[in-house]
Amino acid sequence: MANILLIRHGESESNVGLPTSCPENVALTDLGIGQAECIAHYLAYEVSPNLIVTSSYERTKQTAAPMKLHFPSVPEEQWPVHEFTYLSDEEFLAPSTVEDRKPLVNAYWELCDPAVVDGPGSESFEQFIERVRGVMERFEDADRNETIAIFSHEQFICAVFWLLKRKPAYISSDEMRDFRDFLNDNSIPNAAFLRLQRRDRQHQWQPELIWPLLIAV
């Protein structure tokens, strides 16, 4: 049975309300580092990955590091599985917290225009979903009995889950609102993951959200 494991990174500095600037460079907290170790131990008993994937963000690389030590001969790749970057780089010129950015986040989702681009370094919701679908096309290359461990971010993982569940024919404001509601209803804790399985290429991927005990480390 082919397996895709979409693993959310461990607890990060922004997750605990610390001020950050460049989203790509946000690091794990001490708890997040401990969670990364637990992920590696947990999965070492559960699976034997054929490929380890991270986003370009530091926190996914840190989360994957212990897993790579457990499986040093497994190939590593970087895919575009980073977070939904709907706020412009210009919003991060000075360090800010999640609470500081909340008015900007609320304004973006209240507008709910899937084509809008906030500014340099950002992407529209349409572009985000297109990126997610592009990664999902890579899943089709997974052979039977192959496992791919992907270290990613909550909104990206939820977008995969949403696309599998909702199967939207096109992206409108209604679909964008539905995604936001789906994200709120299917929050993925740090170090939890979405497992996709299928028997062979003739079958659909079967998604399952998993909250291992390790999230309480």
One Martini backbone bead per residue (centre of mass of N, CA, C, O) as a GRO file, in nm:
protein
  217
    1MET     BB    1   0.094   0.037   0.025
    2ALA     BB    2   0.064   0.360  -0.029
    3ASN     BB    3   0.246   0.641   0.133
    4ILE     BB    4   0.150   0.961   0.274
    5LEU     BB    5   0.331   1.194   0.486
    6LEU     BB    6   0.194   1.481   0.645
    7ILE     BB    7   0.406   1.686   0.838
    8ARG     BB    8   0.405   1.882   1.098
    9HIS     BB    9   0.576   2.091   1.245
   10GLY     BB   10   0.707   2.197   1.507
   11GLU     BB   11   0.731   2.408   1.738
   12SER     BB   12   0.736   2.757   1.707
   13GLU     BB   13   0.796   3.083   1.762
   14SER     BB   14   0.520   3.181   1.644
   15ASN     BB   15   0.334   2.980   1.804
   16VAL     BB   16   0.427   3.143   2.091
   17GLY     BB   17   0.443   3.471   2.012
   18LEU     BB   18   0.691   3.549   1.873
   19PRO     BB   19   0.891   3.757   1.715
   20THR     BB   20   0.901   3.793   1.355
   21SER     BB   21   1.000   3.797   1.017
   22CYS     BB   22   1.109   3.577   0.836
   23PRO     BB   23   0.929   3.296   0.771
   24GLU     BB   24   1.165   3.103   0.667
   25ASN     BB   25   1.342   3.148   0.961
   26VAL     BB   26   1.173   3.004   1.151
   27ALA     BB   27   1.207   2.842   1.452
   28LEU     BB   28   1.235   2.621   1.688
   29THR     BB   29   1.167   2.513   1.978
   30ASP     BB   30   1.241   2.306   2.226
   31LEU     BB   31   0.981   2.147   2.187
   32GLY     BB   32   1.009   2.109   1.881
   33ILE     BB   33   1.268   1.941   1.897
   34GLY     BB   34   1.138   1.713   2.062
   35GLN     BB   35   0.923   1.642   1.851
   36ALA     BB   36   1.119   1.559   1.627
   37GLU     BB   37   1.231   1.316   1.778
   38CYS     BB   38   0.957   1.168   1.810
   39ILE     BB   39   0.891   1.133   1.517
   40ALA     BB   40   1.130   0.954   1.447
   41HIS     BB   41   1.064   0.723   1.646
   42TYR     BB   42   0.777   0.663   1.556
   43LEU     BB   43   0.836   0.612   1.243
   44ALA     BB   44   1.054   0.389   1.273
   45TYR     BB   45   0.819   0.179   1.365
   46GLU     BB   46   0.609   0.230   1.114
   47VAL     BB   47   0.832   0.311   0.891
   48SER     BB   48   1.000   0.311   0.555
   49PRO     BB   49   1.133   0.543   0.384
   50ASN     BB   50   1.193   0.656   0.038
   51LEU     BB   51   1.125   0.967   0.116
   52ILE     BB   52   1.242   1.301   0.199
   53VAL     BB   53   1.052   1.600   0.269
   54THR     BB   54   1.077   1.958   0.228
   55SER     BB   55   1.078   2.268   0.276
   56SER     BB   56   1.235   2.593   0.279
   57TYR     BB   57   1.186   2.588   0.577
   58GLU     BB   58   1.342   2.565   0.875
   59ARG     BB   59   1.127   2.402   1.048
   60THR     BB   60   1.125   2.150   0.860
   61LYS     BB   61   1.423   2.080   0.869
   62GLN     BB   62   1.437   2.038   1.176
   63THR     BB   63   1.216   1.814   1.189
   64ALA     BB   64   1.373   1.615   0.983
   65ALA     BB   65   1.659   1.556   1.097
   66PRO     BB   66   1.614   1.296   1.275
   67MET     BB   67   1.508   1.123   1.041
   68LYS     BB   68   1.774   1.130   0.876
   69LEU     BB   69   1.941   0.978   1.092
   70HIS     BB   70   1.771   0.711   1.075
   71PHE     BB   71   1.785   0.763   0.731
   72PRO     BB   72   2.071   0.819   0.557
   73SER     BB   73   1.990   0.668   0.264
   74VAL     BB   74   1.763   0.854   0.216
   75PRO     BB   75   1.626   1.052   0.013
   76GLU     BB   76   1.633   1.412  -0.058
   77GLU     BB   77   1.381   1.677  -0.079
   78GLN     BB   78   1.253   1.985  -0.229
   79TRP     BB   79   0.935   2.123  -0.195
   80PRO     BB   80   0.633   2.322  -0.251
   81VAL     BB   81   0.530   2.296   0.096
   82HIS     BB   82   0.464   2.564   0.189
   83GLU     BB   83   0.314   2.809   0.308
   84PHE     BB   84   0.064   3.033   0.294
   85THR     BB   85   0.156   3.343   0.115
   86TYR     BB   86  -0.063   3.613   0.163
   87LEU     BB   87   0.160   3.791   0.276
   88SER     BB   88   0.368   4.029   0.242
   89ASP     BB   89   0.697   4.106   0.288
   90GLU     BB   90   0.631   4.402   0.395
   91GLU     BB   91   0.507   4.286   0.675
   92PHE     BB   92   0.832   4.185   0.763
   93LEU     BB   93   1.040   4.420   0.821
   94ALA     BB   94   0.931   4.386   1.108
   95PRO     BB   95   0.893   4.251   1.388
   96SER     BB   96   0.625   4.009   1.454
   97THR     BB   97   0.323   3.889   1.553
   98VAL     BB   98   0.037   3.722   1.528
   99GLU     BB   99  -0.125   3.950   1.667
  100ASP     BB  100  -0.025   4.183   1.488
  101ARG     BB  101  -0.139   4.030   1.212
  102LYS     BB  102  -0.448   3.987   1.248
  103PRO     BB  103  -0.578   4.225   1.084
  104LEU     BB  104  -0.462   4.125   0.809
  105VAL     BB  105  -0.587   3.847   0.811
  106ASN     BB  106  -0.885   3.932   0.837
  107ALA     BB  107  -0.894   4.107   0.581
  108TYR     BB  108  -0.831   3.888   0.379
  109TRP     BB  109  -1.076   3.691   0.453
  110GLU     BB  110  -1.303   3.903   0.414
  111LEU     BB  111  -1.259   3.949   0.114
  112CYS     BB  112  -1.240   3.679  -0.046
  113ASP     BB  113  -1.016   3.682  -0.294
  114PRO     BB  114  -0.864   3.444  -0.498
  115ALA     BB  115  -0.690   3.672  -0.683
  116VAL     BB  116  -0.545   3.813  -0.467
  117VAL     BB  117  -0.247   4.018  -0.418
  118ASP     BB  118  -0.074   4.173  -0.165
  119GLY     BB  119   0.236   4.130  -0.275
  120PRO     BB  120   0.543   4.089  -0.235
  121GLY     BB  121   0.579   3.734  -0.183
  122SER     BB  122   0.293   3.661  -0.272
  123GLU     BB  123  -0.023   3.478  -0.290
  124SER     BB  124  -0.287   3.347  -0.409
  125PHE     BB  125  -0.529   3.121  -0.367
  126GLU     BB  126  -0.511   3.005  -0.649
  127GLN     BB  127  -0.201   2.957  -0.641
  128PHE     BB  128  -0.198   2.773  -0.399
  129ILE     BB  129  -0.379   2.546  -0.516
  130GLU     BB  130  -0.198   2.493  -0.758
  131ARG     BB  131   0.046   2.404  -0.590
  132VAL     BB  132  -0.087   2.168  -0.446
  133ARG     BB  133  -0.167   2.012  -0.701
  134GLY     BB  134   0.123   1.974  -0.803
  135VAL     BB  135   0.210   1.794  -0.566
  136MET     BB  136  -0.014   1.575  -0.597
  137GLU     BB  137   0.097   1.469  -0.867
  138ARG     BB  138   0.347   1.334  -0.731
  139PHE     BB  139   0.195   1.105  -0.585
  140GLU     BB  140   0.152   0.926  -0.847
  141ASP     BB  141   0.459   0.806  -0.827
  142ALA     BB  142   0.371   0.622  -0.612
  143ASP     BB  143   0.427   0.318  -0.519
  144ARG     BB  144   0.382   0.029  -0.410
  145ASN     BB  145   0.512   0.034  -0.086
  146GLU     BB  146   0.546   0.343  -0.068
  147THR     BB  147   0.717   0.610   0.126
  148ILE     BB  148   0.633   0.956   0.200
  149ALA     BB  149   0.800   1.216   0.381
  150ILE     BB  150   0.634   1.526   0.467
  151PHE     BB  151   0.750   1.843   0.562
  152SER     BB  152   0.519   2.087   0.680
  153HIS     BB  153   0.207   2.273   0.682
  154GLU     BB  154  -0.104   2.334   0.779
  155GLN     BB  155  -0.234   2.466   0.521
  156PHE     BB  156  -0.126   2.263   0.322
  157ILE     BB  157  -0.243   2.006   0.445
  158CYS     BB  158  -0.542   2.105   0.442
  159ALA     BB  159  -0.556   2.138   0.134
  160VAL     BB  160  -0.532   1.844   0.067
  161PHE     BB  161  -0.776   1.751   0.229
  162TRP     BB  162  -0.986   1.935   0.090
  163LEU     BB  163  -0.949   1.829  -0.203
  164LEU     BB  164  -1.030   1.534  -0.135
  165LYS     BB  165  -1.316   1.607  -0.014
  166ARG     BB  166  -1.438   1.838  -0.221
  167LYS     BB  167  -1.358   1.867  -0.520
  168PRO     BB  168  -1.313   2.131  -0.676
  169ALA     BB  169  -1.370   2.269  -0.991
  170TYR     BB  170  -1.340   2.560  -0.864
  171ILE     BB  171  -1.231   2.898  -0.769
  172SER     BB  172  -1.400   3.076  -0.523
  173SER     BB  173  -1.526   3.245  -0.264
  174ASP     BB  174  -1.674   2.998  -0.153
  175GLU     BB  175  -1.429   2.807  -0.145
  176MET     BB  176  -1.257   2.985   0.036
  177ARG     BB  177  -1.448   2.977   0.279
  178ASP     BB  178  -1.451   2.671   0.307
  179PHE     BB  179  -1.155   2.641   0.371
  180ARG     BB  180  -1.151   2.808   0.629
  181ASP     BB  181  -1.352   2.626   0.780
  182PHE     BB  182  -1.192   2.366   0.748
  183LEU     BB  183  -0.941   2.463   0.899
  184ASN     BB  184  -1.089   2.518   1.173
  185ASP     BB  185  -1.206   2.208   1.190
  186ASN     BB  186  -0.885   2.091   1.104
  187SER     BB  187  -0.674   2.114   1.310
  188ILE     BB  188  -0.310   2.093   1.316
  189PRO     BB  189  -0.086   2.000   1.511
  190ASN     BB  190   0.203   1.990   1.617
  191ALA     BB  191   0.334   1.681   1.489
  192ALA     BB  192   0.118   1.615   1.312
  193PHE     BB  193  -0.078   1.412   1.063
  194LEU     BB  194  -0.129   1.318   0.720
  195ARG     BB  195  -0.265   1.019   0.588
  196LEU     BB  196  -0.200   0.853   0.279
  197GLN     BB  197  -0.385   0.589   0.109
  198ARG     BB  198  -0.320   0.315  -0.132
  199ARG     BB  199  -0.318   0.030  -0.315
  200ASP     BB  200  -0.345   0.176  -0.602
  201ARG     BB  201  -0.392   0.356  -0.903
  202GLN     BB  202  -0.713   0.271  -0.894
  203HIS     BB  203  -0.718   0.436  -0.633
  204GLN     BB  204  -0.796   0.633  -0.379
  205TRP     BB  205  -0.716   0.849  -0.154
  206GLN     BB  206  -0.684   0.797   0.208
  207PRO     BB  207  -0.759   1.003   0.465
  208GLU     BB  208  -0.571   1.065   0.787
  209LEU     BB  209  -0.581   1.186   1.098
  210ILE     BB  210  -0.291   1.229   1.324
  211TRP     BB  211  -0.239   1.212   1.696
  212PRO     BB  212   0.018   1.173   1.852
  213LEU     BB  213   0.159   1.161   2.168
  214LEU     BB  214   0.407   1.351   2.097
  215ILE     BB  215   0.259   1.640   2.132
  216ALA     BB  216   0.314   1.621   2.466
  217VAL     BB  217   0.632   1.674   2.515
   0.00000   0.00000   0.00000
